[in-house]
């Protein structure tokens, strides 16, 4: 566990890194990807050259004998909610660090991207229960508070329940929000909760996984431990069939979650520890503008 001095130092490092990324790389992409998704009617005015003909108000145009256009105003303020999995499986990692470390960095970048665009940010930390809830607010101090919590919070629960986090979110949030779920998605039975959340909110999952989540090394007899329930067992990793089944289970879970997000009308990104998460986020933001 980090000391207070280490947390303060790490917060400052993440702020500097995140601010550079958001100002140099993400400002335009973030703004374009989410701003303008919510538009509300402002007024009607006479049609002018260059107006989109899709927005001609035919009723008003017929009444006055010449074309009128509807004007829409962009909803300037967004609410960004981060649903962050802090269960013990996120503590796993090999050569490129723990999944929890990547989750923290990505969450910090999204946090500062929103704050830099004058949006509100809130967080639900979860394991098999809601560990903490930070209501959405604006401002640098609030952003720094979120990062401090990211670095210091420890789970009290032993498992993972995304459905619990999603239900808490939908029950406490009335305003349409941009939602990012950061998890390894080693979970199940969250179909209904995801579908309900995605019906109203703009939901994106970011699946963080380690190379060894997918590939079991050939290392002979090894003892493995489930980080969440504490169960241990011996596995013969030199057995090609065992390694094959291990890999297939990873792909099965990944395919299931991918299909589930797609059916719910939500996005799911895949991010391996050691990959450049900046490029993954940029590609996603740009894809939203096509």
HELIX and SHEET records of a PDB file:
HELIX    1   1 UNK A    4  UNK A   21  1                                  18    
HELIX    2   2 UNK A   22  UNK A   26  3                                   5    
HELIX    3   3 UNK A   27  UNK A   34  1                                   8    
HELIX    4   4 UNK A   53  UNK A   55  5                                   3    
HELIX    5   5 UNK A   58  UNK A   64  1                                   7    
HELIX    6   6 UNK A   88  UNK A   91  5                                   4    
HELIX    7   7 UNK A   99  UNK A  116  1                                  18    
HELIX    8   8 UNK A  140  UNK A  152  1                                  13    
HELIX    9   9 UNK A  162  UNK A  172  1                                  11    
HELIX   10  10 UNK A  191  UNK A  200  1                                  10    
HELIX   11  11 UNK A  211  UNK A  214  1                                   4    
HELIX   12  12 UNK A  240  UNK A  264  1                                  25    
HELIX   13  13 UNK A  277  UNK A  287  1                                  11    
SHEET    1   A 2 UNK A  39  UNK A  46  0                                        
SHEET    2   A 2 UNK A  68  UNK A  74 -1                                        
SHEET    1   B 6 UNK A 130  UNK A 137  0                                        
SHEET    2   B 6 UNK A 120  UNK A 126 -1                                        
SHEET    3   B 6 UNK A  79  UNK A  85  1                                        
SHEET    4   B 6 UNK A 178  UNK A 183  1                                        
SHEET    5   B 6 UNK A 202  UNK A 209  1                                        
SHEET    6   B 6 UNK A 267  UNK A 272  1                                        
SHEET    1   C 2 UNK A  93  UNK A  94  0                                        
SHEET    2   C 2 UNK A  97  UNK A  98 -1                                        
SHEET    1   D 2 UNK A 221  UNK A 225  0                                        
SHEET    2   D 2 UNK A 232  UNK A 236 -1                                        
END                                                                             
